[in-house]
């Protein structure tokens, strides 16, 4: 609910800060005092169009900031989290309008677009009257009210589930059908490419081994000559080979050890070195024996490498990734070869899902029709009490079997109203009088309150053209509605004002040729005085004050 508003340099408001509470809050004041300014400021914060004309004369910037307690608003909390704007159980919206430069909007301290602001605002506040935030004028809201009243939540969840599944199946079918049109050409190409690659019998990590073998065979003569030189240095020259020199060293060390036994433990190191050299020489001779020229094998390796590189260039794929490419092409080939069967399966599934969707949509239509009749009767009855005798409310639910599938069914739902006897019914948005629209909205709210998720309702001009008994009925209905929602009402009538749980007074003052509007929360005594003013006009008598107290006491007993 709305908890706080701060207004600076807006219209003729220099500075204004108010706290709001639950229940019914009434806003009163002299005609022309500026009661609509508060609603205009709130509308700006919720995404109304900004205009530099809103800035108070002499100021460079207007600012409006509003705070909401959203601890019980799971939908709003989820929306904020989805948009990465969440900040606990409080939501703060701020809007500035600059005389030079664009307006700016902020949600929980983060810069936001006006469209985002408007989407959030429509979930927090509903303004009833001649105002663009009137959610009841939107068919989506009308549908939501009817569905909530009818208890269609579970059925709608089933419908959305089958709708989403149908959409997914349709996408798969369309994709495969489009591919099917090019199937013949693609099949021929894939079969050729797969056959070509399969004949090569590609193996993982083959390239490294092929290149190693090719390099060895291509350089066999150089490798053999090198081995001969190494063997000569290691063992084959009796005079200067490493092995002969090592034997000499071992003989010298043995003689020294005969003189000093402590050197004897060094002999195994020379013996081990000798063994290592013998093994190395043996390995080199074996390697050399394997280096016999093999022109046929070398040619085969070169041909294999050439084929792999050609295939790599052809498919613009590294040689190492050719086996993975082949696997993908084989999978695509198998899918295309079986596409006829797959298409038939998808077509059958589509038919089953469409049948289930239509069955659910039909059930939903029937439930909506029954609820629409009940709710229309209730709202029509409420309109008679609210000073619109002879008026009629009708919720039309038209089933369009040929309409595209949607997540909310195949119904076209529309709220129609005739405010006075003899007048033809028209859409809710075409009701001429702002007061009538507010009272019709009140009648809808009272009878469908469970279907309205918006926590704060504001009524403007709800009492235009009424008085006496009807005015008290309007006030009682507002008070009753406030038991489940926060309700704020701009009113001219004492009968309505007396039924408020909270009372704010708007006043306009002029000093030094500067006019400013102020709004104050009234104490109990001040409230009596304000209602007495509304009852008595310029002259307030003891009888008027007594009447004001009586109205308040009677309201408190409701």
Buried (B, 14 or more C-beta within 10 A) or exposed (E): BBBBBBBBBBBBBBEBEBEBEBBBBBBBBBEEBBBBBBBBBBBBBBBBEBEBEBBBEEEEBBBBBBBBBBEEBEEBBEBBEEBEBBEEEEBBBBBBBBEEEEBBBBBBEEEBEBEBBBBBBBBBBBBBBBBEBBBBBEEEBBBBBBBBBBEBEEBBEBBBBBBEBBEEBBEBBEEBEEBBEEBEEBBEEBBEBBEEBEEBEBEEEBBEEBEEBBEBBEEBEEBBEBBEEBBEEBBBBEEEBBBBEBEEEBEEBBEEBEEEEEBEEBBEEBEEBBEEBEEBBEEBBEEBEEBEEEEEEBEBBBEBBEEBEEBBEEBEBEBBEBBEBBEEBBEBBEEBEEBEEBBEBBEEBBEEBBEBBBEBBBBBBEBBBEBBEBBBEBBBEBBBBBBBEEBBBBBBBEBEEEEEBEEBBBBEBBBBBBBBEEBEBEBBEEBEBBBBBBBBBBBBBBBBBEBBBBBBBBBBBBBBEBBEEBBBBBBBBBBBBBEBBBBBBBBBBBBBBBBBBBBBBBEBEEEEEEEBBBBBBBEEEEBBBBBBBBBBEEEBEEEBBEBBBEBBEEBEEE
